[in-house]
Amino acid sequence: MLTAGTTAPTFTLPDQHGNLVALDDLRGHWVLLWWYPKASTPG
C-alpha cells in the first residue's frame, strides 16, 4: 500500500490500444491511473 506523497514503483501496462506504456516514459507529466478491481470477474 502506498501512502500519499510516495513515489510510485516503476511499471508497464497496456493502453486502450494494447500498446505498452511504461511509467518511466511519462516522467515529468501528470499521470492518472484508473482501474476497476472487480472488472472481468464473475459476479
C-alpha positions in Angstrom: 0.0 0.0 0.0 1.4 3.4 -1.0 0.8 6.4 1.2 0.3 10.0 -0.1 3.5 11.5 -1.4 5.2 8.2 -2.0 6.8 7.8 -5.5 5.1 5.1 -7.5 7.1 2.0 -8.3 8.1 1.5 -12.0 5.5 -0.4 -14.0 4.5 -1.1 -17.6 0.8 -1.5 -18.6 -1.1 -1.7 -21.9 -3.0 1.3 -23.0 -6.5 1.3 -24.6 -5.0 0.2 -27.9 -2.8 -2.6 -26.4 0.4 -0.6 -26.7 2.7 -0.9 -23.7 3.4 2.3 -21.8 6.0 2.5 -19.0 5.7 4.9 -16.1 9.3 6.0 -16.8 8.1 7.2 -20.3 5.7 9.6 -18.6 8.2 11.0 -16.1 7.7 14.8 -15.7 4.0 14.6 -16.7 0.8 14.2 -14.6 -0.4 10.6 -14.6 -3.8 9.3 -13.6 -4.1 5.5 -13.2 -7.7 4.3 -13.1 -8.7 0.7 -12.7 -11.7 -1.4 -11.7 -10.6 -4.1 -9.2 -13.6 -6.3 -9.8 -13.7 -5.9 -13.6 -13.6 -9.1 -15.6 -14.5 -11.2 -12.6 -17.6 -13.3 -12.3 -20.4 -11.9 -10.1 
